[in-house]
């Protein structure tokens, strides 16, 4: 792929704008040597204004989504894409959220431009654990864990029971809920089904990934080791 097209697909500008960046000497190799549009250079060796290029197609990143942001490109108000570099919105293929967190839910949210990877993550066959921590309006009674684990709990308006889920009580009004499904507003609706109301909700883990100290509103790129942890295929070295 020609370098102008490569940088344009990564969102650094239109092809015309990127061509001008080459003329201005903004694109160099790792040693600082100015590159020209027809040069052939490995992706890892290219620098834009002295910084390595963003990853090629197949990028996966994690955001610690704050409350108040919507997983959309078109809604009015604060959007999760506002928390990422503006050029990410111009990538081709597009960068999409992997599933969604509603406006009032915070926590771990993934993005990728790899359609196959996206579908692999959200596929019911993957059954990746989604772990939420909830603050509740009322004290837990003590029988909620058995109901969630039963595999018979029904949500309002649905005809199929939920898969068994795990509830860990953290405090009288705090709980950690682990799901392997992704139904609409599932965590909130589960607590509503047992007579309670979620006040705050945060997704703290997905598969083998956690927020790992990532501050709210911050993001980081994920590497192959992170992907292995996501799917539980990481191996340890003795």
N, C-alpha and C positions, 0 to 999 in steps of 0.2 A: 504494500500500500504506500502511495506517495505521502511524503511527510506533511504536506499541506492538508490533505484529506484526513490523515491520522489526527492531527491536532484539532481540526474542525470537528471530527466525530467525538473527540474527547471534551468538546464544549469550550475550547479556548477562544472561539470566535467563528465568524463565517469564513469561508475559504478566501474571500477577498481580504478580510481582516488578518487572517493567518499569514497570507502571502506578504502583507505589509510588515508583519512581525519579523519574518525572515529577512526582509530588506533592512529592517532596523537593527538586525543583529541580536534579537532577543532570544533566538533559539541556538543553543550551542551543544557540544558534546560534553562528556563528563570532565574533560580536561580544560574546558573553557573555549575551545576552538569553535568559531562561528560556523554554523551549518547552513547549507543552501537547500532549497526546496527539492532538488533532484538528488540529494545525497542519499546513500543507503546506510542506515545506522540502526542498530538494535534498539528496541524501545527503551530498555533499561539504561542505555547510554545517553539518551536525549535529555537535555535540560531546557526549561523555559524560565527565563529570568533567574537562572542559577539553581532552580529547584527541579528535582526529578519529575517527570510526567506522572499524571494520575495513571492508575492501572488501566490496561486495555479492557476490552469487553470480557465480562466474567467477574467484574468488581463486586465485592460484597462488603457492606459496612454496617456497623451497629451504632444506633443513636439512643441516648438516654432521653426519651421523650418527656418533656414536662407537661403538666396539666395545662389545658387551654389551647393546645395545638391540634389541628385537624389533619388526618391522613388523606390529603386531597391536594390536587393541583389547582382546582377551580373554585373551591368554596371561598366565601368572604371571611376575612379575619386572618388570624395567625395560622400558618400552615407549617407542617414539619419540614418542608423543603426550604423554608426560610432559615432554618438552622444549619443548612449545608452551604458550601461555596456555590455562588450563583452559576458557575460554569457547569456544575453537576446537572442542573436542569436542562442543559443544552446538549447533553450526551446523546449519541446515536449508536446503538439502541438506547432507549430511554431508561432512566433509573426509576424503579418502582418500589413501593413498600411491599414487604413480604407479609401479606395479611394486613390487619389494621388494629390500632388501639383507638377507642373512642376518645372524644375531646376531653373527657373528664378522667381518663385513665393515663397514668404515667408509666414509664419503665422502658424495657428493652424492646426496641423496634429495629428490624433488619430492612435493608434496601439492597437491591441487586439489579443489574441490567442483563442478567442471564435468565432467560425464560425457563430453560430446563431446570436450572437450580431452584428457581422460585417454586415451580410446581413440585419438585422433589421435596422441598421443605414443607409445603402446605398439604401435601398429599395425605389423605387418611391412612394410607399404608405405612407412612413414616411413623405415625403415632408419636411424634415428638412431644415430650412433656412440656407443658406451659405452666409455670409456677407464678402464682399471684399472692400478694400479701394485701389483706383487706382490713380496713377499720370499719366496724359495724355500729349501727345506731343503737342496738340492744345487746345485752349480754347473751352469749351463747347458752343454750339450754343444756347441751351435753349429748344430745342424740343426733346432731347434724352430721357428724362424721359417719355414723352408721347409715344414715339415709343417702349420703353422697356415695358411699362405697357399695351400695346395694345393687346398682345397675338397674333399678326400677324407677328412679326419680323421673318424673315427667315435668317438662316446662310448659307453662301456659301457652296454648295455641299450637302445641306440637303433638304428634301422635306416636313418636318413637321415644322410648326411654333413653336416658343418658347412659353413656358408658361409665363404669365405676370410676370414681375420683377419690383422691385422698385429701383429708382435712387434718391439719395440725393446729391445735389451739395454742396461741402464743400469749394470750391474755384474755380476760373476760370478754373484751370486745375486739380482739385482734386474732386473725387466723391466717394460715398459709394454705392455699388451695392448689392442688396439682391436677391438671386436666390433660387428657390426651386427645380431646376434640377441640373444635373451634367454632362452635355455634354462635349465632348472633348474640352479643352481650351475655355470653353464657355465665360467667362468674357472677355477675350482678343478678341475673335471673334465677340462679340456683339459690342464692341466699334469700331472694324474694319468695321462692317456692317453699322455704321452711320458715317463713314469717319474719324475716329480718330485712334490713336495708343497708346497702353498702354506702358508706360515707366517703371513703377514699379507697382507691384500688391502684396497685402498682404491679406490673409484671417484672419479676426479679430474675427469671431464668427462662431459657428456651432451649430444649435439648440439653446439651452439656455446656451451654454458654451462660454466663452470668454478667451482670453489669461491671464486675471486677473493678469497683472503685471509680468508674466513669462518672464524672459529675453530671448533674441534670443539665440538659441543653447541649452537651458535648457529644462528639462522635469520634469513631476511630475505624480505620480500615481493618478488615479481617484477612488473615492469611490462611494458607492450607492447613496449618495446625489448628486454627480456630474452626475451620470447616469440619475437620476430623472430630473435634470436641463437640461440635453441634450435633453430629450424627452418632456420637458415642463410639467412634472408631479410632480414637487416639490410642497410641501404645506407649507404654513406659519402658525406659531402658534401665535394666538392673545395674 
